[in-house]
Amino acid sequence: MGLDFVELVMTIETEFGADMNLAGDRVFRTVGDMYDFLASTLGVTDEAERARLWTRLVDVIERQQGIRRDRITREARFHDDLEI
């Protein structure tokens, strides 16, 4: 993944206060992969909190990358679908 993805990860670290280095060798192929990691790392288990986390993540991706919200799904692949 390129510089755009690195910038997105840095923004997500700032926005969510999550250390993405904790992902280790984990690869974020889809938005859902990143969402699941954030939910786990931040200890978000309540459905309402999970919904807010998803909305915030979509907001960050939309704002940072200029991608329309309707393209940002759990299954969307960063490289292929979103071109990040």
N, C-alpha and C positions, 0 to 999 in steps of 0.2 A: 504494500500500500504506500501511497505517496505522501507528500508533504501535507496535502489537504486532510488526510486521515490523521496524521500526527497532530495537526492543529485542532481537529475535532476532539481528539482524546485529551489534549491539554485543556480545552474549554470545558469538557465534561468533568475533568478533575476539579477545576475551579468551581463550576456550578454546583456540583454535588458533594464536594469535599471528599471524594473517593480517590484512593491511591490506585491508579490503574496498573502500577507495577506489581501489585498483588496478583494480577492475572497470570504472572509467570509466563509459561509457554502457551497459554490459552490463546486461541485465535478467534477474533471476532469476525466471523464471516457475514453474519446477518445482524440487523438491528435487534432482533430478539436475543441473540447471543449476548450483546452488550447490555440489554435490559435485564436479562437473567443474572448476569454478573453483578450489576449495580444493586438489584434487589437483594441478592444474597449478601453482598459486601456491606450494604447499609442496614441489613436486618429487617427489610420491609416484607412483612408477611400478611398484614391486613389487606383485604381486597380494595378498600377505599384508598389506602395509602399506595397500593400497587398501581391503581388507576392514575393517581396524581403523579407518581413517578414516571409512568408511561407518557403522560401529557407533557411533563417537563422535558423528558428526553426528546420527544418529537419537536418541542419548541426549540431546543438547543440545535438540533440537526437542521431544522428549517432556517433558523436565524444564521447559523454559522456557515452553512453550505448553500443556502438559497434554493433549497429543494422544496417543491410543493408538498404540503402535508399529506395529500392523498396518495403520494408515492411512498411515504414512509410507513411501512408495515413491519410486523415482526419478521416476516419472511424475506423482506427486501435485503438483497445482498449488497454490501457496501461497494464492492468493486464493479459488479456486473449491472445491478439495477440502479444504484444511486450514483455511480461513477465517482466515488470518493476514494 
